[in-house]
Amino acid sequence: QVQLVESGGGLVQPGGSLRLSCAASGIIFSVYDRAWYRQAPGQLRELVATITTGGFTNYTDSVKGRFTISRDDAKNTMYLQMNSLKPEDTAVYYCSAFAPPHFYWGQGTQVTVSS
C-alpha cells in the first residue's frame, strides 16, 4: 500500500519559517517526479514546487526565492523549506508523486501564517 505522509505544518508568524516533510512508503520515491501543492479555503489546489527524478526544480512565481524543494532519497523523503512566510501562504499543503499512470497524494498538512 502506497502512503505519502506530510508533517511539519503549524502556526507561524509572518516572516517566519517552516519545513514540511513528506515520507513515502510502498514506493521507491526516487523513480517518481514529486511536487508540493497547496489549497487555501475556497481556492483551487495550486502547484507550488516540483522536483524531477533528475533533480530539476521549479516553483510557482509567488514562492520563488522563499521556498526550496529538496529530497533525501536514502530516507524516501522530500521536503519543502518555507522562509519569509506571508499570510497568503496559509493553506493545506499536499505532497504528491507521479509517474504516469500512477499518481499519489498525501493527506495534507495545515500551514497557517498569522500574527
N, C-alpha and C positions, 0 to 999 in steps of 0.2 A: 504494500500500500504506500502510495506516494504522499508525503506530507511536507509542506513548507510552513515553518513556524516563525513568525516575526516576534521580536521583542525589542525593548529599549524605548518605547514610546512613553509619553508622560506630559506633564505640565511644565512649561519653561517660560521665562520672561522674554520679552522681545530683546534681541541681541544675543541671546543665549545659544547653547549648542546641545545637540543630542546625537547619539549614534544608534541607528537602528541595525539590528542583526536579522538575518533570515537563515535559519538552519534547515537543511534538506535531509530527508530520509527516504529511502526507497528508490532513489535515482542517483546517478553519478552526476553531480551538479556541473562538472566541468565540460560535459558534452552538450550543454544547453546554453543558448543565449539567455540572458537574465535581465530583469528590469524591476524597477520600483515604480509603482503607480500611487496616486492618491485620489481621494474623493472627499470633497467638502460637502456639508449638508446642502441639499438642493442642487448640487452640481453633478455634472458627468464625471466619470472616472478619467483622470488625466495622467498621461505618461510623464514621469518625472526624469528618469535616467535609465540608460541601458548600458550593458556591458556584454560584448560578444565573447564567443569562445576564444577568439584571438586576442582579447583584452582591449578592444577598442571601446571607447566610452562616448556617450552622447547625452546631452542634457537639454531639457526644455529651457527656453530663454530666461524664464523668471528665477531659475535657481543657479544659473551659470555663475561660477566664481564663489558660490556659497556652499554648494553641496558636492560631495565626492562619492561616487560609487566605487566599490572595490570588492575583491573576493579573496577567499582563502580556500583553495580547492582541497588542500590537505584536511581541512576541517569541514568540507562540504557546506560552506557558509559564505554568504555575501553580506555586505554592509552598505549603509548609507550614512555618511558623516554629514551632518547638517549644522552649519555655522551661521551666525548672523541671522537668526530666525526672526521672522516677521509674523504678525497676526494672520496675514493672508496665507501663511503656510499651514495653518490649522486644518487638519483633515485626518481621515483614516488612511494610513499608508499600507499598501499591499506589495508583497514581493511576488514575482512570477518567474517561471522558467518555461522556455518554449523551444521545441524542435519539432516542426510540423511532421505529423499531425497532432503531436502531443503539446498540451498547454496546461500548465498547473498554476494554481493560485494559493497564496496563504490566506489566513483568516483575517488578517489586518491588525494593526496596532494604532491606537489613537495618539495623535500628537496635537497638543493644544498650546498655542503661543499667546500668552495673555499676562498682563500685569495685575 
